[in-house]
C-alpha cells in the first residue's frame, strides 16, 4: 500500500480527505494510506508528498514565488 503525507494549513474535513483519496487512487491505480499534518505556516492550501515527490499547492509557496519574481526573496 502506498503511503502519502498530506500537509494542510487547517484540519481537513472527511469530504476533503475522501476527494484526496479518490484522486490518489485514480492517479496511481491503488489505495493509499494517507497521513495528515496541520501546518498553519502554509497559510492556505496543502502539500501532498508521495514517496520523494511533493506537490505544493500551498498559499505560502505561491506568495514565495511572487516575492521571488519581484526580487524580494522569500517570506520568513
N, C-alpha and C positions, 0 to 999 in steps of 0.2 A: 504494500500500500504506500502510495506517495505521501510525503509529509510536506505541508505547506504552512508558512507563517504569514498571517495577516496582521499588519500593524495599522491601527486607525487612531484618529485624533480623539474619538469618543467610542464608547462601547457600542458594538453593532447589535442591531435587532435580529431576532430569529429570521425574519423575512430577508434581511440583507445577507445573512450567513447562507441562507438557502440559495439565493441568487449566485453567490460566490461559488458554492458547492456545485451548482448546475453548470456554471461557466467553466470551472476546472474540469469537470467530468467530460464536457463537450470537447474542450481543447486537448486533453490528454487521454481521453478514452477510458479512464478508470476512476474509481472512487479515490478520495484522498482524505487523509487525516489532517484537519485544519486546526491549528493552534492560533489563538489570538492574543495580541498585546495592545494595550492602550498607551499611546504616547501623545500627550497634548501638544508637544512641540511641533507636531505635523500641521497644526492649526486646523486643517480640514483634509478630507480625502483619506487615502490609505496607500500602503505599500503591500505588495504581495511577493513573497520570496518562495521560489520553487527551486530547491537544490542550490546551485550557485547563481541562479538568475533572479534578478529583482526587477519588478515592475513598479515604478514610482508614480503614483497619481496623487501625491500629496500637494496641498497648497504651499507648504514650506518649500518644496523643490521648485515649484512654479515661480514663487517670489525670488528665490535664489537665482534662477535662470534670468529673470528680468533684471535684477540688480547687476548680474554679471554682464549682461548686454549693455547696460548703462555705464559699466566700468566702475561700479561701487563695491565690488566684492560680494561676499555672502553675508547674510544676517547671522549674528551670533545668538 
